[in-house]
Amino acid sequence: MMKGGLGNIMKQAQQMQERLQQVQEELAHVEVQGHAGGNLVEVTMTCRNDVRRVRIDASLLEDGDKEMLEDLVAAAVNDALRNAEKTSSERLSTVTGGMNIPGLNLPF
């Protein structure tokens, strides 16, 4: 009886691992945005943290304030990273049932 129970647990663990891998592959294509400066700067990235686009409102270029622009880009990237982490955690928790699995580095 123990053997069957352990075998069933191992099978479920393997299925969960396969589903986690599938969700991680899907997340590589999910895009999130980060914003700063009242949406004057927008960064689009995947949940795998690959930056796809940076949009800077033309009005920021007219000001010539390089430091402010750099700060806004950094803030937008950080916002996008937080959004990617949140989205990844939400999607992966549907597979793990909210369990914190040691050794599972999220999002990748």
NORJOVEN-V370069 format. One record per backbone hydrogen bond with DSSP energy under -0.5 kcal/mol. NH is the residue of the N-H (numbers start at 1). CO is the residue of the C=O. If there is no record, write none. Layout:
nh=NH co=CO
nh=NH co=CO
This chain:
nh=5 co=1
nh=6 co=2
nh=7 co=3
nh=8 co=4
nh=9 co=5
nh=10 co=6
nh=11 co=7
nh=12 co=8
nh=13 co=9
nh=14 co=10
nh=15 co=11
nh=16 co=12
nh=17 co=13
nh=18 co=14
nh=19 co=15
nh=20 co=16
nh=21 co=17
nh=22 co=18
nh=23 co=19
nh=24 co=20
nh=25 co=21
nh=26 co=22
nh=27 co=23
nh=28 co=24
nh=29 co=26
nh=30 co=26
nh=30 co=27
nh=32 co=45
nh=34 co=43
nh=36 co=41
nh=40 co=36
nh=40 co=37
nh=41 co=36
nh=42 co=55
nh=43 co=34
nh=44 co=53
nh=45 co=32
nh=46 co=50
nh=47 co=27
nh=47 co=30
nh=49 co=46
nh=51 co=49
nh=52 co=44
nh=53 co=44
nh=55 co=42
nh=57 co=40
nh=60 co=57
nh=61 co=57
nh=61 co=58
nh=62 co=58
nh=63 co=59
nh=64 co=60
nh=66 co=64
nh=69 co=65
nh=70 co=66
nh=71 co=67
nh=72 co=68
nh=73 co=69
nh=74 co=70
nh=75 co=71
nh=76 co=72
nh=77 co=73
nh=78 co=74
nh=79 co=75
nh=80 co=76
nh=81 co=77
nh=82 co=78
nh=83 co=79
nh=84 co=80
nh=85 co=81
nh=86 co=82
nh=87 co=83
nh=88 co=84
nh=89 co=85
nh=90 co=86
nh=91 co=87
nh=92 co=88
nh=93 co=89
nh=94 co=90
nh=94 co=91
nh=95 co=91
nh=95 co=92
nh=96 co=92
nh=97 co=93
nh=98 co=93
nh=99 co=96
nh=101 co=99
nh=102 co=100
nh=104 co=101
nh=105 co=103
nh=106 co=104
